[in-house]
Amino acid sequence: MVSIDTADGAALAIFLGVWLGYNIVTERGPLAARGLSQAMNRQRECWMRVMLLRDLRMIDTAIMAGLQQGTAFFASACIFAIGGCFALFSSADRIAEIAAELPFHGRLDLPLVEIKLLGLVTIFAYAFFKFGWAYRLFNYCSILVGAIPMRAEAELEPERADRALNRAIRLNQLAGKHFNSGLRAIFFAIAYLGWFLGPTALVGATILVVVILAHRQFLSNARRALLD
């Protein structure tokens, strides 16, 4: 049996609670409307409405291709990260020895190291599924972009064009939401690495990561540029 002591269990609970709480704040909480992600959602809508006025849409298809390529890159990176974590299982005993020699942590059992590695695999697997779904949604969105009537047709049938436009906007925003969730998982995976140094390091790394993410979401120059 693998036992996790009280300090490790509390630190892991704090890590998961902070991650879940940050997701709620940035996606559903009262502060969500003031964040960078929501500001970008408004720009996504602006882009789509400007696209409806264009006769030629090569720019828009290039943007969609770029979004898909970026999502595919992160999905591939998660696959490599998962493979690297499984490779570390063969060196779990060495990791336990190194961690035990550090001043941050006392004795570290081999089964506990394997549990921590399995947790890291789980985080990267979650990120991969988020990026994979975002890639698929961006692919669907590119089809919906192609279904938006051209400018002349939109002027003749504005209601049909508006419905097609709103479908593309909603799907693009949803794809962006899942992409952002995958990115957050990667950032919190960096914080999770602190657990290999002990529960205190895990809590400290979690706080540091969430402070950085919150600053970028609500106080960064990028957000101010979008709200200017």
N, C-alpha and C positions, 0 to 999 in steps of 0.2 A: 504493500500500500504506500502511495505517495501522500505525504501530509504537508499541507501548506500552513505555516504558523500564522498567528494572529496578525503580525506586522505585515507579512506578505499579502495575506488576504485583504486587509484593510487598504493597503496601497493599490492592489488590483481593483478593488471596488471604487476607490477614488478615481483611478484612471478611466474606468468604464463610465462612471457617473459624469465626469468632466466632459468626456467625448460626447456622450448622449446629450448632456445639457447644452454644449456648444452647438450641436446640430439643431436643437430646438430653438435656441436664441437666434441663430442666423437664418433659419428657414421659416419658423412659425411664430416666434416671439414678437413682442411689440417693437423691438429694435430692428427686426428683419427689414422693414421698409427703408431704413436709413443706412443699410449696409451696401458694400461694394457689389455683392451678387445681385441684389435687387436693382441697383443702378444699371448694371449690365443688362439685366432683363429688359429694362426700359429701352436701352440702346438696341437690343435685338429687335424689339418691336419697331423702333424707328427705322432700322435698316430694312426690315421687310416692307414697311409702308413706302419707303423711298424706292424700293425695288419695283413696286407696282407701277411707278411712274416712268420706268425705263423701258425703252423699246428693245434694247439688247441687254442680256443678262449674263454675259461672260464673267463679269466681276463677281456676281452673286454665286455662280457655280464654283469659282475659284475660292471664295470664302468658305463654302461648304466643304470643298476638298481639303482645305487647310484644317478645318475643325476635325474632320475625320482622321486625317493623318496624325494630328496631335494626340487624339484619343487612342489611336492604334499604337502609337509609341509607348504611352504609359501602360496600356494593357500588356504589351510585350515585355516591358520592364518588370511588371509584376510577376509574369511567368518566370523570368530569370531569377527574380528575388526568391520565389517559392522553391525553385531548383537549388539555389544557394543554401537556403535554410535546411532542406533535406540533406544536402551534402554535409552540413555541420553536425548532423546527428552522429556521424562516424567519429567526430572529434569532440563529442559532448564531455567525455572524461577530461580531456585537456582543458576545455572551457571551465569545467568545475575547479580544476587545479589553479588556473590563472585567477579566477574570481576569488578563490579562497586566500590567495596570497595578497590581494589588494586590501587596503585599509578600510574600504567601504563596507565590506561584507565579511562575515565569519565563514563557517563551514558551509559548503554548498554541495548537496547530494546530487549524484548523477541523474536519478529520476526527475528531480526538480528542474535540472537544466533541460532535460528533454521536454518537460511540460512547458517550460518557457519558450523553447524553440517551436513547439506545436502551436502555442498562442501566436507567435510571430507569423507562422504559416497561415493561420486563420485570418489574421489581419490583411495580409497580402492577397489571400484568396477573395476576401470581401471586396478589396479594392479592384481586383481583376474583374469580378462580376459587375461592379459599378461601371467600370470603363467599357466592358463588353456591351452592356446594355446601352450606355451612352453612344457608343459607336453605331449600334443598330438604329437607335433613334435618329441620329444625324443622317444615317442612310435613308431612313423613311422620310425625314424632313426634306432631303434633296429631291425625293419623288414628289412631295407636296409642293415644293417650289416650282417644279416643272408643270404641275397642274394649275398653277395660278394663271389666269388669263392674261394675255398680253394687253398692253395699254389701250389699244383701240377697242378690244373686246370688253375690257373692264369698264370703259366709258359707256358702252351700250348696255351692259348688264352689271351695274355696280353692286347689287346685292349678292349675286353669285360670286363675284370677285372678292367681296369683303368676307364672305364665308370661307372661301379657299385661303385667303390671306390669314384669317384668324386661326385656322387649323395649323398652318405652317408655323405661325408665331408660337402657339401653345406647345407644339412638339419640339421646336427649337429650344424654348425655355426649359422644358422638361429634360431634354438631353443635357443642357448646361447644368441643371441641378444634379443629375447623376454624375456628371464629370467632376463637379466640385466635391461631391461626396467621396469619390475615389481619391481625389487629391488630399482631402482631409485625412483619409485613412492612412495614406503614405506619411503625412506629417506626424500623425499620432503613432505610427510604427517607429519613427525615430525616437519619440518619447518612451515607447515601450522598451527600447533597448536599455534604458536606465535600470530596468528591473534586474538585469544581469549583474549590476553593481549593488543591488539591494533595494529594499522597499523605500528607503528615504530617497535614493537616487531616482526611483520611478516617480514618486510624487513631485520631486523637484523638477524633473524633466517634463512632466506633464504640465505643471504650472508654467514653465518657460515656454513651451510650445503653444499653449492656449493664449498666453499673453501676446506672443508674436502674431498668431492668427487673428486675434481680436483687433490688434493694432492695424493690421493690413485691411481688415474688413470694415472698420469703422473710423479709423483716424489716419489712414495712409494718404500720401499725395495722389495716388491713383483715384481714390474715392473723391477727393476734393476736385480733381480734374474733371470727373464725370458730372459733378454737381455744380460746376462753375457756370 
